[in-house]
């Protein structure tokens, strides 16, 4: 996966800021309590400094941290080693930094069923943690997310457009919407990095063009996009993949699984983390580019509250400069929120341009 910026390897790089960010993640986001078992997972592609600092923060909070490392798998959503699967099933809190993430695996589902509180921070390095957690006013960002969630959940017709050619229409028909970047306050619930609202309209009503122009991962060969990947969707299913060389790579990757559900649109996710101003090639960060929308194909987890299905894999793509129209009302135009209540919260959050 190509990264827009490299990883600074010096231990002293943002060391103080990292310590503060790790403490914020442990205490204010994951809500770790004294005596809890915290499992921190990374593969050989993860940033060791981030994992060590989070382990220190968990220990300082009175919890018992256990760090597990394993080899980097060739792709995401591959079942982990049995020892790791057993550990997360017995954890109170599971913080995942693995590049080839375990989200949507059987082991992940079993850990949630056992009551684990989980967050996916795949590919997070020092700079990403400082920018997306440490420097962000998390409570205000959640206020913004809650208002976006309410607006989307109240709407029926949802139209997504972008200058690159995205033009999708779908209908919610009462579907629930969640702020996936919420706090980890519920046992058995998966959360994501703050700055994202997720849901899926009624799958069969999703029709039109979806053009990824920011990032797309997996497959590992892509990451940052050099040219758009255009998908045609009919009744929630991708029927055509068009574009340049990267579109061909993506088309072959989807077909390689011989799984029809890999072509099903799994979720919409609106991104609004003010610490992310451009795609970097790290998908968890890219999904939260302020003003973007991210769409997933393949497995649809139960947290989306849609049909829910297990596929051979899952992939996420980024649409930049999004326009969102809810029941005829434009709430965001080409990457900038224009709904009055959202504008006020963006100002409160200190987002540039508001």
C-alpha positions in Angstrom: 0.0 0.0 0.0 1.4 3.4 -1.0 1.5 6.0 1.7 1.3 9.7 0.9 3.7 10.4 3.7 6.3 8.2 5.3 6.5 7.0 8.9 9.0 8.9 11.0 11.0 6.3 12.8 12.8 8.3 15.5 11.6 7.4 19.0 11.6 11.1 20.0 9.4 12.1 17.2 6.2 13.6 18.8 7.0 11.5 21.9 5.2 13.7 24.3 2.2 14.3 22.0 2.0 10.5 21.5 1.9 9.9 25.2 -1.0 12.3 25.7 -2.9 10.8 22.7 -2.5 7.3 24.0 -3.8 8.3 27.4 -6.8 10.0 25.7 -7.5 6.8 23.6 -7.4 4.6 26.7 -9.2 6.7 29.2 -11.6 8.9 27.3 -12.4 6.8 24.2 -12.1 3.2 25.3 -13.1 4.1 28.9 -10.7 1.5 30.4 -11.3 0.9 34.1 -9.1 -0.3 36.8 -8.8 -4.1 36.8 -9.9 -4.6 33.2 -8.0 -6.9 30.8 -6.9 -5.0 27.7 -5.5 -6.8 24.7 -3.5 -4.7 22.3 -2.9 -6.4 18.9 -0.4 -5.6 16.2 1.2 -7.3 13.2 4.7 -6.8 11.9 3.5 -3.8 9.8 2.2 -1.9 12.9 4.0 1.0 14.5 5.6 -0.4 17.6 5.8 3.0 19.3 2.1 3.5 19.2 1.4 0.0 20.7 4.0 0.4 23.5 2.6 3.8 24.5 -1.0 2.5 24.5 0.1 -0.4 26.7 1.8 2.0 29.1 -1.4 4.1 29.2 -3.6 1.1 30.0 -1.2 0.0 32.7 -1.2 3.5 34.2 -5.0 3.4 34.2 -4.9 0.4 36.5 -5.7 -2.2 33.8 -3.8 -5.3 32.8 -2.4 -4.8 29.2 -1.4 -7.8 27.1 0.4 -7.1 23.8 0.2 -9.7 21.0 2.3 -9.5 17.8 2.0 -11.8 14.8 3.0 -11.8 11.1 1.4 -9.5 8.6 -1.2 -11.5 6.6 -1.5 -11.0 2.8 -4.9 -9.3 3.2 -7.4 -8.2 5.8 -10.2 -10.3 7.2 -8.1 -13.5 7.5 -8.6 -15.5 10.7 -5.9 -14.9 13.3 -3.8 -17.4 15.1 -5.8 -19.5 17.6 -3.9 -18.1 20.6 -4.8 -14.6 19.6 -8.5 -15.6 19.0 -8.5 -17.0 22.6 -7.1 -13.9 24.0 -9.5 -11.4 22.5 -12.4 -13.7 23.4 -11.4 -13.2 27.1 -10.6 -9.5 26.9 -12.7 -6.6 28.3 -11.1 -4.3 25.8 -9.4 -5.1 22.5 -7.5 -2.4 20.7 -6.4 -3.5 17.2 -3.5 -1.9 15.2 -2.9 -4.7 12.7 -2.4 -3.5 9.2 -4.2 -6.7 7.9 -7.2 -6.1 10.2 -9.3 -8.8 11.8 -12.6 -6.9 11.5 -15.4 -9.2 10.2 -13.6 -12.4 10.9 -15.2 -15.2 12.9 -12.7 -14.5 15.8 -13.8 -10.9 15.8 -17.5 -11.8 16.0 -16.9 -14.3 18.8 -14.9 -11.7 20.8 -17.9 -9.3 20.5 -20.3 -12.0 21.4 -18.3 -12.6 24.6 -18.7 -8.9 25.5 -15.4 -7.4 24.3 -15.3 -3.7 23.6 -13.3 -3.3 20.4 -11.8 -0.5 18.3 -10.2 -0.9 14.8 -7.1 1.4 14.4 -5.5 -0.4 11.5 -2.3 1.1 10.2 -2.2 3.8 12.9 1.2 5.4 13.3 2.4 8.2 15.6 1.4 11.1 13.4 -2.0 9.6 12.7 -2.7 9.1 16.4 -1.6 12.6 17.3 -3.6 14.2 14.5 -6.8 12.2 14.8 -7.1 11.7 18.5 -4.6 13.9 20.5 -5.3 17.2 18.7 -9.0 16.8 18.2 -11.7 18.1 20.5 -13.4 14.6 20.8 -16.6 15.7 22.6 -17.4 18.5 20.0 -16.6 16.1 17.1 -19.1 13.7 18.6 -21.6 16.5 18.8 -21.1 17.1 15.1 -21.5 13.3 14.5 -24.7 13.1 16.5 -26.2 15.9 14.5 -25.2 14.3 11.2 -26.6 11.0 12.4 -29.9 12.5 13.3 -30.2 14.3 9.9 -29.5 11.1 8.0 -31.7 8.8 10.1 -34.6 11.3 9.7 -34.3 11.2 5.9 -35.7 8.7 3.5 -34.2 9.6 0.1 -30.4 9.9 0.1 -28.5 11.2 -2.9 -24.7 11.2 -3.0 -22.8 13.1 -5.7 -19.2 14.2 -6.3 -17.3 16.2 -9.0 -15.5 12.9 -10.0 -18.9 11.5 -11.1 -20.5 9.8 -8.2 -24.3 10.0 -8.4 -26.0 7.4 -6.2 -29.6 7.4 -5.1 -31.0 5.2 -2.3 -33.7 5.1 0.3 -33.4 4.6 4.1 -37.0 3.5 4.8 -36.4 3.9 8.5 -33.0 2.2 8.7 -31.0 3.1 11.8 -27.8 5.2 11.6 -24.9 5.0 14.1 -22.0 7.1 15.0 -19.4 4.5 14.5 -16.8 6.8 16.2 -18.6 6.8 19.5 -17.1 6.0 22.9 -16.6 2.4 23.9 -19.4 2.4 26.6 -21.2 -0.9 25.6 -19.8 -4.4 26.1 -19.9 -6.5 22.9 -19.9 -3.4 20.6 -17.3 -2.5 17.9 -16.4 1.1 17.5 -14.2 2.9 15.1 -11.9 6.0 15.3 -13.9 9.2 15.9 -15.2 11.2 12.9 -17.5 8.8 11.2 -21.3 8.1 10.9 -22.2 4.8 9.3 -25.3 3.0 8.0 -26.7 1.3 4.9 -29.8 2.4 3.1 -32.1 -0.5 2.0 -29.7 -2.4 -0.1 -32.0 -3.0 -3.1 -32.7 0.7 -3.5 -29.0 1.7 -4.1 -28.6 2.6 -7.8 -26.3 4.8 -9.9 -22.5 5.5 -10.2 -20.0 5.3 -7.4 -16.6 6.8 -8.2 -13.7 6.3 -5.7 -11.2 9.1 -6.2 -9.3 9.3 -2.9 -8.2 5.9 -1.7 -9.2 2.2 -2.0 -8.0 -0.6 0.2 -7.7 -3.6 0.1 -6.3 -4.8 -2.3 -2.8 -4.2 -1.0 -1.7 -3.1 -4.5 -3.7 0.1 -4.4 -4.1 2.4 -1.3 -3.9 6.0 -2.6 -5.6 6.3 -6.0 -3.8 7.8 -9.0 -7.0 7.6 -11.1 -10.7 7.1 -10.3 -12.3 3.7 -10.0 -15.9 3.9 -11.3 -18.5 1.4 -10.2 -22.0 0.9 -11.6 -24.5 -0.2 -9.0 -27.9 -1.8 -9.7 -30.1 -2.7 -6.7 -27.1 -2.5 -4.3 -24.8 -4.7 -6.4 -21.8 -3.7 -8.5 -22.4 -4.7 -12.1 -19.5 -3.0 -13.8 -16.0 -1.7 -12.8 -14.4 0.9 -15.1 -11.3 3.0 -15.1 -7.6 2.7 -15.6 -4.9 0.3 -14.3 -6.1 0.4 -10.7 -9.7 -0.3 -11.7 -8.4 -3.5 -13.4 -6.5 -4.5 -10.3 -9.6 -3.9 -8.2 -11.8 -5.8 -10.7 -9.5 -8.8 -10.6 -9.2 -8.7 -6.8 -13.0 -8.8 -6.5 -13.3 -11.7 -8.9 -10.5 -13.7 -7.3 -12.7 -14.6 -4.3 -15.4 -16.2 -6.4 -18.0 -14.8 -4.0 -21.0 -12.9 -5.4 -21.5 -11.1 -2.1 -18.1 -9.3 -2.6 -20.0 -7.1 -5.1 -22.7 -6.0 -2.6 -22.5 -2.5 -1.2 -22.2 -3.0 2.6 -22.3 0.5 4.1 -22.1 4.3 3.7 -19.8 6.2 6.1 -19.6 10.0 6.3 -16.2 11.2 7.3 -15.6 14.4 9.5 -12.4 14.1 11.6 -10.8 17.6 11.4 -7.4 16.0 11.9 -7.6 14.4 8.4 -7.4 16.9 5.6 -6.3 14.6 2.7 -6.0 10.9 2.0 -2.7 9.3 3.1 -3.1 5.6 2.1 -4.0 4.5 5.7 -7.6 3.4 5.2 -8.9 4.2 8.8 -7.5 7.7 8.4 -8.8 8.1 4.8 -12.3 7.1 5.8 -12.4 10.2 8.0 -11.1 12.9 5.6 -13.2 15.9 6.5 -16.1 16.1 4.1 -15.7 12.7 2.4 -17.9 9.7 2.2 -16.6 6.2 2.4 -18.3 3.1 1.0 -17.6 -0.5 1.8 -18.1 -3.6 -0.3 -18.2 -7.2 1.0 -19.0 -8.3 4.5 -21.6 -6.3 6.3 -21.2 -6.4 10.1 -24.2 -6.5 12.5 -23.3 -3.0 13.8 -24.6 -1.6 10.4 -28.1 -2.9 11.3 -28.7 -3.9 7.6 -29.2 -7.3 6.2 -25.9 -8.5 7.7 -23.8 -11.0 5.7 -20.4 -12.6 5.8 -18.2 -12.4 2.6 -14.8 -13.6 1.8 -13.4 -10.1 2.5 -14.2 -6.4 2.8 -12.9 -3.3 1.1 -13.4 0.4 1.5 -13.2 3.3 -1.0 -13.2 7.0 -0.5 -15.2 9.6 -2.4 -13.8 13.1 -2.0 -15.7 16.5 -2.1 -19.0 14.9 -1.4 -22.4 16.5 -1.9 -25.1 14.9 0.3 -28.8 15.6 -0.4 -31.4 14.3 2.1 -35.0 14.4 1.0 -34.1 17.2 -1.4 -32.1 19.3 1.1 -28.4 19.8 0.5 -26.6 19.4 3.8 -23.1 19.2 2.3 -21.9 20.6 -1.0 -18.6 19.4 -2.6 -17.0 18.6 0.8 -18.3 21.6 2.8 -21.2 21.3 5.2 -23.8 24.0 4.6 -26.6 22.9 6.9 -26.8 25.8 9.5 -26.5 23.5 12.6 -23.6 21.6 11.1 -21.8 24.9 10.2 -22.1 26.1 13.8 -20.6 22.8 15.1 -17.8 23.0 12.5 -17.0 26.5 13.8 -17.0 25.2 17.4 -14.7 22.4 16.4 -12.3 25.0 14.8 -12.4 23.5 11.3 -10.6 25.6 8.7 -12.9 27.4 6.3 -15.9 27.8 8.6 
